[in-house]
Amino acid sequence: MGVDNGILLGLDTFGDVTRGANGQHLEQHEVLRNVVEEAVLADSLGLDFFGVGEHHREDFAISSPEVVLAAIASRTNRIRLGSAVTVLNSDDPIRVYERFATVDALSNGRAEVILGRGSFTESFPLFGIKMEEYDIQFGEKLEILSLLKHEGPLEWKGSIRPPLRGQRAYPTTQRGSLRTWIGVGGSPESVVRAARYGFPLCIAIIGGQPERFTQYVDLYLHSLERFGHPIQPISCHSPGHVSNTDERAQAEVWPHYREMFTRIGRERGWPPVTYDQFEFAIGPEGSLYVGSPETVAEKIIRNARILKLSRFDMKYSNGGMPHEQLMNSIELYANDVAPLVRAGFIG
């Protein structure tokens, strides 16, 4: 499905550790239970996809996406469930496939996995992966996973592990393959790699102008043709928040956005985020979808057309923003934003 025939609308979260009524951060176990409730709400309101990210740090609660998704699968009926993203180069590709195939069975075929290299690197020392092997680990593990999608005997030889000689992974899926996307954040090599294996593309746009990613969309479509693959879906993941008015949405997001990016900036050597930067990001040319339903819908429609999207996933959790505000944002996104966006692609 592409923008000519409509667009799917989803939600993503990293399980950001939120603040409670007393202003203090909740415990991670409380956040995890709230994420399940947020997914149940999204399903009940008819949204198309719910994705959970993988991180291994104190400000994000989800380190095992498949476990969270299995819990969500038991409480939902229709919504598709996936990761956003699974950090493949610090994991085992066979175990990744088996875990998501298990979620697929438990959800009656609703599971999918989005594979990425990860913008946070805590998982590498945690699991004993050398950072200098960052790229080769991803390349070879993705090659193995591309073979797994056929769900037959595996024949593979590389440098990161012993060869595979006829082994198989279980369980197999009802459809005979697991829906698999490649998540990219701006690396041309990752875009071409996704096309080489014929995987759908998920573009993570968390800063700058979404329009600049048209070059990656064009590269992907050209590369699919060059490798002899049919056209595949393209999705986009970007942060956002919906409230009743633009002013209220901005006021709700800004203190948590500032806190989160100041903290991450200290780790990475960035200067503190300014309100001017935030104002640009929430504006028409920026990458944050923050505002009233009308403002958010207009921005989704514009960028979905520019980027030829089949699905837009809003990362609705924003640092310590309280669970109650997240639930309200989900309701407005499903009940008000979604109809406006879908109407924008009719005719």
C-alpha positions as CSV (number, residue, x, y, z in Angstrom):
1,M,0.0,0.0,0.0
2,G,1.4,3.4,-0.9
3,V,0.1,7.0,-0.6
4,D,-1.9,6.7,-3.8
5,N,-4.1,4.1,-2.1
6,G,-4.0,5.4,1.4
7,I,-1.6,5.2,4.3
8,L,-1.3,3.1,7.5
9,L,-0.8,4.9,10.8
10,G,1.1,3.5,13.7
11,L,2.7,4.3,17.0
12,D,6.2,3.7,18.4
13,T,7.6,3.9,21.9
14,F,11.0,3.1,23.6
15,G,9.3,2.7,26.9
16,D,10.6,6.2,28.0
17,V,10.7,6.3,31.8
18,T,7.8,8.7,32.6
19,R,7.0,10.9,35.6
20,G,4.2,10.1,37.9
21,A,1.6,12.4,39.6
22,N,4.2,13.4,42.2
23,G,6.7,14.5,39.5
24,Q,9.1,11.7,40.2
25,H,10.2,9.1,37.6
26,L,8.2,5.9,37.7
27,E,10.0,2.5,38.2
28,Q,10.7,0.7,35.0
29,H,8.3,-2.1,35.9
30,E,5.5,0.4,36.1
31,V,6.4,1.9,32.8
32,L,6.3,-1.5,31.1
33,R,2.8,-2.2,32.3
34,N,1.7,1.3,31.1
35,V,3.2,0.5,27.6
36,V,0.9,-2.5,27.4
37,E,-2.1,-0.4,28.3
38,E,-1.1,2.2,25.7
39,A,-0.9,-0.6,23.1
40,V,-4.3,-1.9,24.1
41,L,-5.8,1.6,23.7
42,A,-4.2,1.9,20.2
43,D,-5.7,-1.4,19.2
44,S,-9.2,-0.5,20.5
45,L,-9.1,2.7,18.5
46,G,-8.2,1.1,15.2
47,L,-4.6,2.1,14.6
48,D,-2.6,-0.1,12.3
49,F,0.8,-0.7,14.0
50,F,2.4,-0.6,17.5
51,G,6.2,-0.7,17.7
52,V,8.5,-0.9,20.7
53,G,12.2,-0.1,20.6
54,E,15.2,-1.9,22.2
55,H,17.5,0.0,24.6
56,H,19.7,-1.0,27.5
57,R,19.8,2.1,29.7
58,E,18.0,3.5,32.7
59,D,15.9,6.1,30.8
60,F,14.2,3.6,28.6
61,A,12.4,0.6,30.0
62,I,12.2,-1.8,27.1
63,S,15.2,-4.1,26.6
64,S,13.3,-7.1,25.3
65,P,10.8,-6.0,22.6
66,E,9.5,-9.5,21.9
67,V,8.5,-10.1,25.5
68,V,6.6,-6.8,25.7
69,L,5.0,-7.6,22.3
70,A,3.9,-11.0,23.5
71,A,2.2,-9.4,26.4
72,I,0.5,-7.0,24.1
73,A,-0.5,-9.8,21.7
74,S,-2.5,-11.5,24.4
75,R,-4.5,-8.3,25.0
76,T,-5.1,-7.1,21.4
77,N,-6.9,-8.4,18.4
78,R,-6.1,-6.5,15.2
79,I,-3.1,-4.1,15.5
80,R,0.2,-5.2,13.9
81,L,3.1,-5.5,16.4
82,G,6.8,-5.0,15.8
83,S,10.1,-3.6,17.1
84,A,11.4,-0.1,16.5
85,V,14.1,-1.2,16.2
86,T,15.8,-4.5,17.1
87,V,19.6,-3.9,17.3
88,L,20.7,-6.8,15.1
89,N,24.4,-6.3,15.3
90,S,24.5,-7.0,19.0
91,D,22.0,-9.9,18.9
92,D,21.9,-13.3,17.3
93,P,19.9,-13.3,14.0
94,I,18.6,-16.8,14.5
95,R,17.3,-16.1,18.0
96,V,15.8,-12.8,16.7
97,Y,13.9,-14.7,14.0
98,E,12.8,-17.4,16.4
99,R,11.6,-14.9,19.0
100,F,9.6,-12.9,16.5
101,A,8.2,-16.0,14.8
102,T,6.9,-16.9,18.3
103,V,5.3,-13.5,18.7
104,D,3.8,-14.0,15.2
105,A,2.2,-17.3,16.3
106,L,0.9,-15.8,19.6
107,S,-0.6,-12.8,17.7
108,N,-2.2,-14.8,14.9
109,G,0.2,-13.5,12.3
110,R,0.5,-9.8,13.4
111,A,4.2,-9.7,14.1
112,E,7.0,-7.9,12.2
113,V,10.5,-6.9,13.0
114,I,12.4,-3.7,12.1
115,L,16.1,-4.3,12.1
116,G,18.7,-1.6,12.7
117,R,22.2,-0.9,13.8
118,G,21.1,1.2,16.7
119,S,22.0,4.8,17.5
120,F,22.8,3.9,21.1
121,T,25.7,1.5,21.7
122,E,25.2,0.3,25.3
123,S,24.3,-3.2,24.1
124,F,27.7,-3.8,22.6
125,P,29.8,-3.8,25.8
126,L,26.9,-5.4,27.6
127,F,26.9,-8.4,25.3
128,G,30.6,-8.5,24.7
129,I,30.5,-7.2,21.1
130,K,33.5,-5.2,20.0
131,M,32.6,-1.7,18.7
132,E,35.2,-2.1,15.9
133,E,33.0,-5.0,14.6
134,Y,29.9,-2.7,14.5
135,D,29.5,-2.8,10.7
136,I,30.6,-6.3,9.9
137,Q,28.4,-7.7,12.6
138,F,25.4,-6.0,11.1
139,G,26.2,-7.0,7.5
140,E,26.8,-10.7,8.2
141,K,23.9,-11.0,10.6
142,L,21.6,-9.4,8.1
143,E,22.7,-11.8,5.5
144,I,21.9,-14.7,7.8
145,L,18.5,-13.2,8.6
146,S,17.8,-12.8,4.9
147,L,18.2,-16.5,4.5
148,L,16.0,-17.2,7.5
149,K,13.0,-15.5,5.8
150,H,12.7,-18.6,3.5
151,E,12.4,-20.8,6.6
152,G,14.4,-23.6,5.0
153,P,17.8,-25.2,5.7
154,L,20.5,-22.7,6.2
155,E,23.8,-22.7,4.2
156,W,26.1,-19.8,5.2
157,K,29.7,-19.0,5.9
158,G,31.2,-15.8,7.2
159,S,33.7,-14.5,9.8
160,I,31.6,-13.8,12.9
161,R,30.5,-17.4,13.8
162,P,31.0,-21.0,12.6
163,P,29.3,-21.9,9.3
164,L,25.7,-23.0,9.0
165,R,25.3,-26.3,7.2
166,G,21.7,-27.3,6.8
167,Q,20.3,-26.2,10.2
168,R,16.8,-24.8,10.5
169,A,15.2,-22.3,12.8
170,Y,11.9,-22.9,14.6
171,P,9.0,-22.1,15.0
172,T,8.1,-21.5,11.4
173,T,5.4,-18.9,10.6
174,Q,1.9,-19.6,9.3
175,R,2.6,-17.4,6.2
176,G,6.0,-19.0,5.6
177,S,8.0,-15.9,6.3
178,L,8.3,-13.1,8.9
179,R,7.6,-9.5,7.8
180,T,11.0,-7.8,8.1
181,W,12.0,-4.2,7.6
182,I,15.3,-2.4,7.7
183,G,15.4,0.7,9.8
184,V,17.8,3.5,8.6
185,G,18.8,6.8,10.0
186,G,20.5,8.4,7.1
187,S,23.2,5.9,5.9
188,P,23.2,5.3,2.1
189,E,24.9,2.0,2.7
190,S,22.0,0.8,4.9
191,V,19.5,1.9,2.3
192,V,21.2,0.0,-0.5
193,R,21.6,-3.0,1.8
194,A,17.8,-3.0,2.4
195,A,17.2,-3.0,-1.3
196,R,19.7,-5.7,-2.0
197,Y,17.7,-8.2,0.2
198,G,14.3,-6.8,-0.9
199,F,13.3,-5.7,2.6
200,P,10.8,-2.8,3.1
201,L,12.5,0.4,4.4
202,C,11.8,2.3,7.6
203,I,13.3,5.8,7.8
204,A,14.0,7.2,11.3
205,I,13.7,10.9,11.1
206,I,14.3,12.5,14.5
207,G,16.0,15.8,13.4
208,G,16.5,18.2,10.6
209,Q,14.1,18.4,7.6
210,P,12.2,15.4,6.4
211,E,12.5,16.6,2.8
212,R,16.2,15.8,2.8
213,F,15.4,12.1,3.0
214,T,13.9,12.1,-0.5
215,Q,17.4,11.3,-1.7
216,Y,17.4,8.1,0.3
217,V,13.9,7.2,-1.0
218,D,15.1,7.7,-4.6
219,L,18.2,5.6,-3.9
220,Y,16.1,2.8,-2.4
221,L,13.6,2.7,-5.2
222,H,16.4,2.8,-7.8
223,S,18.4,0.1,-6.0
224,L,15.3,-2.2,-5.7
225,E,15.0,-2.0,-9.5
226,R,18.7,-2.6,-10.0
227,F,18.6,-5.8,-7.8
228,G,15.5,-7.0,-9.5
229,H,13.1,-6.7,-6.6
230,P,9.5,-5.4,-6.8
231,I,8.5,-2.2,-5.1
232,Q,8.5,-2.5,-1.3
233,P,6.7,-0.4,1.3
234,I,8.4,2.6,2.9
235,S,7.6,3.8,6.4
236,C,8.7,6.7,8.5
237,H,9.3,6.9,12.3
238,S,9.3,10.4,13.9
239,P,8.6,11.8,17.3
240,G,5.4,13.6,18.0
241,H,2.6,14.6,20.4
242,V,-1.0,15.6,19.9
243,S,-3.1,17.8,22.2
244,N,-6.2,19.9,21.8
245,T,-4.3,23.0,20.6
246,D,-0.8,23.7,19.2
247,E,0.1,25.8,22.3
248,R,-0.9,23.1,24.7
249,A,0.9,20.4,22.8
250,Q,4.1,22.4,22.7
251,A,3.9,23.3,26.4
252,E,3.4,19.6,27.3
253,V,6.3,18.4,25.2
254,W,9.0,21.1,25.7
255,P,10.2,20.4,29.2
256,H,10.5,16.7,28.6
257,Y,12.1,17.2,25.2
258,R,14.6,19.6,26.7
259,E,15.4,17.2,29.6
260,M,15.9,14.2,27.3
261,F,18.0,15.8,24.7
262,T,20.1,17.7,27.2
263,R,20.9,14.4,28.9
264,I,21.7,12.6,25.7
265,G,23.7,15.6,24.5
266,R,25.9,15.5,27.6
267,E,26.7,11.9,26.7
268,R,27.6,12.7,23.1
269,G,29.2,16.1,23.4
270,W,26.3,18.2,22.0
271,P,25.5,21.7,23.3
272,P,22.2,22.1,25.3
273,V,19.1,22.1,23.2
274,T,17.5,25.5,22.8
275,Y,13.8,26.6,22.4
276,D,14.7,28.0,19.0
277,Q,15.8,24.6,17.9
278,F,12.6,23.1,19.3
279,E,10.5,25.8,17.5
280,F,12.1,24.9,14.2
281,A,11.6,21.1,14.8
282,I,7.8,21.6,15.4
283,G,7.4,23.9,12.5
284,P,6.4,23.0,9.0
285,E,9.9,22.1,7.9
286,G,10.9,20.2,11.0
287,S,10.8,16.6,12.1
288,L,8.6,16.8,15.2
289,Y,4.9,16.2,14.8
290,V,3.7,18.3,17.7
291,G,0.4,20.2,17.8
292,S,-3.3,20.0,17.4
293,P,-4.8,17.2,15.4
294,E,-5.1,19.5,12.3
295,T,-1.5,20.6,12.6
296,V,-0.1,17.1,13.0
297,A,-2.4,15.7,10.2
298,E,-1.3,18.4,7.7
299,K,2.4,17.6,8.4
300,I,1.9,13.9,8.1
301,I,0.1,14.3,4.7
302,R,2.8,16.6,3.4
303,N,5.7,14.4,4.3
304,A,4.0,11.1,3.4
305,R,3.6,12.4,-0.1
306,I,7.1,13.7,-0.4
307,L,8.6,10.5,1.0
308,K,6.2,8.1,-0.8
309,L,5.2,6.5,2.5
310,S,3.0,3.5,3.0
311,R,3.0,4.0,6.8
312,F,3.8,6.7,9.3
313,D,4.7,5.8,12.9
314,M,4.6,8.5,15.5
315,K,7.0,8.0,18.4
316,Y,4.5,9.2,20.9
317,S,6.6,8.8,24.1
318,N,8.7,11.9,24.8
319,G,11.1,11.5,27.8
320,G,9.3,11.8,31.1
321,M,5.9,12.9,29.7
322,P,3.3,11.4,32.0
323,H,1.3,8.3,31.0
324,E,-2.0,10.2,31.1
325,Q,-0.7,12.7,28.5
326,L,0.5,9.8,26.3
327,M,-3.0,8.2,26.5
328,N,-4.7,11.4,25.6
329,S,-2.2,11.9,22.7
330,I,-3.0,8.3,21.4
331,E,-6.7,9.0,21.6
332,L,-6.4,12.3,19.6
333,Y,-4.1,10.6,17.1
334,A,-6.5,7.8,16.4
335,N,-9.8,9.6,16.6
336,D,-8.9,13.0,15.1
337,V,-5.5,12.8,13.3
338,A,-6.1,9.5,11.5
339,P,-9.4,10.4,9.8
340,L,-7.9,13.7,8.6
341,V,-4.8,11.9,7.2
342,R,-6.8,9.1,5.5
343,A,-9.2,11.7,4.0
344,G,-6.2,13.5,2.6
345,F,-5.4,10.4,0.4
346,I,-8.9,9.8,-0.9
347,G,-9.4,10.5,-4.6
